[in-house]
Amino acid sequence: MKPKALTFDYFGTLVNVATGGIRGIEGVLQHLALTTTQTAANVYADWDRRTVQGYRSNAYRRYREVAQQALNDCLEALHEGCTRGQDMAALTELLLTHLVESSPPFDDAVVFLDWARDRFVLMPITNMDTDLWRRSRLVEYFPKVTTAEMARAYKPSETIFRTGLTTLGMRADEIFHCSIGTWADIDGAKPLGIKVAWINRGAEKLGDFQARPDYEFATLEPVRSVLEHLINE
């Protein structure tokens, strides 16, 4: 079956989410006048890990709620008592504003989307609240989106991918998914029969029991050749 739609893991695959996240953590630390031996990058990595653990370990809650709890725990681990009396909802909003608005698009993503937008339906499937995603940098390319908030489930749940198929009105074999994620996207999409290109920007290795993608590339650029071959078969 020739692909009719391209779906994407948005943050990390199309935009450099670490850049925005680090800026957000820097803003939070500055607001609190909190000094630490940890780099902002390390603090961001800790917050991100706690956030993922939070939404994977509990019944569905909005991303903002999970992110706020993770930020509180992350900061308390740096300096006990530093969050006492603080408006954690406002600090979380500061972090998330940078996460979605200050994460720059990858150059190869823009070139790829410019080529793909006239040939396929394009849609992200993202573990994010809908309004936050709509404040991000590449929304003009996407007439449709599937968010965790819409599905009330986070990747790798089958629910969010099935919600995406319903939104597109297509079958799994009509979809081609591009993602930097492994456990979230390869594990979620492959059992439904969706072809997946793993955009392995960090030269990572898959574990022995990790589901395998159909393709692996360092950037989105080679995906174009794959798609041109598939649509011309």
N, C-alpha and C positions, 0 to 999 in steps of 0.2 A: 504494500500500500504506500502510495506517495504521501509524504507529510503535507498536511494542510495548515498546521499551526505549529509555532515554536513557543514553548514555554520556558521560563527561566527561574532559577533561584536568583533573586534580584541583588540582595546585599552581599557583596563579596565576589559575585560573578560579573556583574555589570558595573558596580561602583565599588570604590575602595573604602569599605565600611570601617576598616581599622583607623584610617585617617580621621574620619568624622568622630568615631568613638573616642579616640585619644584626645581630640580637641574638647570633647564634652567632659571627659574626666578632668582635664586641665582646668576647665571652667569651674567645676564643682570644687576641686581642691583650692582654687584661688578664692572662691566665695567663702569657704570655711577657714581660710588662712591656715590650712593644714599642711605641715611639712612632713615629709616622709623620705626614707631612704629608697623607697620603691620608685621606679620610673612610672610616668603616666601610662606608658604602654603596658607595663606589668599590671598596674591597677585595672586598666581596661580589660586585659585578658582575664583577670580574676572575676571582674563583674560579669563579663560575657559568659564565663564558665558557670557561675552561679545562676545566671538567668536561664541558660539552657537546662541546667539541672532542675530549676524551679518549674519550668513549663512541661518538662518531661516526667516529673515526679508527682504531679497532682492533676485533679480534674481541671478542665479548662478555666482559665482566668485571662482577662485581657493582658496583652503584652505590657502595658503600662504598670499594671499591678505587680506582675512578676518582676519587672525591671526595678520597681521601687523597693521591693523587699530585698532583691539582690544588691542594690546600691547601699541600702542600710547595713546589710551584713558585711559587705565589702569594706565600707568605711569603718565600721566598728572593729573589724579585724586589723585595721591600720592603727586606730587610736580609740580605745574603749571610751565611750561616753561622748564622742565627738558629734553624734547625731542628736543628742539630747536637746530638745527645744527648737530643733531646726524644722523648717517646712520641707519635709522630704518629698512631697508631691512636686513642689516647685523645683527642687534640685534635680529630681528625676526628669522633669520637663526640660530643664537646661541641658542635661546630658542627651536626651533623646532628640532635642532640636538640632544639636550638632551632629548626632548620629545620622539623621535623615537629610539634613540640609547642607552639611559640610563634607559629605562623602563624595569625592569627585569621581566622575565616570572614568573608566579605563579607556584609553585611546582606541584600543582594538574593539571595544564594545560599541563605541559610537560608529565607527566605520562599518561594523557588522550590521548594526541595526539600520543604518542608512540603506544598506543593500537589501536587507530582509523585509523591510516594512512594506514594500510594494509587491512582494511575492508570497507572503504568509500572513496569517493572523498572528499577532504577537501578544503574549500575556505572561506576566509574572505569577508565580505561585510562591507566596512569601509568608514567613512566620512573623507577621507584623500587624498592628492595628491599621485599619483602612485609612484613617485620616492622616496618620503618620506617613504611610507610604505615599500618599498624594502630595506630600510636601517635599518629596525627594526630587532628584535632579533630571531624571529621564522619563517622567510620566507622559510627555507628549507623544512618545512612541507607542503607548499602550491604551487602546480604547477600552480594554477590559483588564480586570485584575481579579485574582483570587487570593484573599488574605486569610490568616488564621482566624481573625475576628468573624469573617463571613462564614467560615466552615465550623467555627467553634471547636477547632482542633488544630494541632501543630504538626508539621512534618516531623517524623516520617509516617504519620497516621494515614491510612488508606482514605480516611474521610476527606481530608483536604484535597487530595489528588482527584477523588471522585467528584468533589464539588467543582474543581477546575474543569473536568470533562463536561459536566452539566452546563457550566457557564459557557463553554465553547460550543456545546451541542455537537460534540464529536466523539468518536470512538478512540480508545487508547492507541490503536495502530495508525491513527491519523495525526498523532502528536509526536513531536521530537523535542526532548527536554535537555536544556543546557544548564549545568550546575557546577559550582565549586564544591558543594557539599557532598559528603560521602554518606554517612549514616542517615542524614535527613532526606536526601533526594534520591540517591541511588537505591537505598533501601525502600523508600516509599514508592518510587515510580516503577521500578523493574517488575515487581510482582503483578502489576496491572497490565503489563505488556507494552509499556511506553519505552521507546528507544531513548537512551540517555548518553549524552556526550559529557564526560567529566572534564571540566576545565580546571586542570590541576596547576594553578598558578604558583603554588608553593612547593612543587616537586615532592609531594607527599607519597607515602607508600600505603597501599591497602593492606589491611590485616588478613590473616589466613582465612577467616570466616566471613569477610566482607563481601557483599554482593558485588559483582563486576559490572562496570558500564559497558555499553556497546563500543564506545570510542573514548580515547583519552588524548587530550591535547593541552599544551601549556597556555594557549590563548584561544580566543574565539575564531581567529583568522582561518585555521584549517577547516572549521566546520562548514564554511561556505562550499568548499570542494565536495565534501560529503553530501551536502544537500543538493548541489547541482547534479551530482551523479544519481541520487535517489529520484529526483523529479524528472530526470531524462531517461530513466530505465524503460 
